[in-house]
């Protein structure tokens, strides 16, 4: 079954959504949409499809759309599409307010539509493969560093980068945050460019989360410490290692007593899995892996952090 699709916004990320939806067996890419007509026409030619400059003209022509535009436009575009019966995958961060997020969730529910949020790290093969090995984590350390990108200067590093990890932590810890301490600094922009947060969850787990966009290199790792093992995930390298005492070893006498597993991971890109999940959810009528409620929860925590961050 092919779903008639569109991609709204063909910038640095949207163009990859368009590439994937133009090739996916369950997608018929009908339109690429961008206010920049030259850009829209360019990618329409690349993917042998049509282009528009106004998303309002999609009504009645597509069944589903990916919204990959600046965050401040997510709510307006998603609301219009959902009200006109179009399933939506909205890039992260979902919205800029909880009220906007909740309204979109309710519109999607009332119209029986799929509303997915683009937390692409959920589809990282290393995260998927790690899930069976997660067992009541006690301490988690996350570092997400990267170079400054002027395209994201409309939001700070918490909503731009850290929100990925706030969502992943909800997924791994499976409990609510009861308290946190947050510190940040404005270095290259008018918003926070580096932030460090310590989160405490209801079950006692502690997570230290660092995000920076003033690094010269990308570094994206998460380390999970739990009673029976240590799990190390490299987001960027898509690698996973599990360190655990060998069976029958109550006490360690050397490193030889540690069993190290390195599961082989699939090679498809996370964005492919994300779009595949979106299309499958529409076809099978089931919730996506990252629904509107989960997107809202990540935004709520991020906004709470920003409200209380110490500069």
Secondary structure by P-SEA (a helix, b strand, c coil): cccccccccccccaaaaaaaaaccccccccbbbbcaaaaaaaaaaaaccccccccccccccccbbbbbccccaaaaaaaaaaaabbbbbccccccccaaaaaaaaaaaaaabbbbbccccccccaaaaaaccccccccbbbbbbbbcccccccccccccccaaaaaaaaaaacccccccbbbbbbbcccccccbbbbbbbcccbbbbbbbbbccccbbbbbbbbbcccbbbbbbccccbbbbbbcccccccccccccbbbbbcccccccaaaaaaaaaaaaaaacccccccaaaaaaaaaaaaaaaacccc
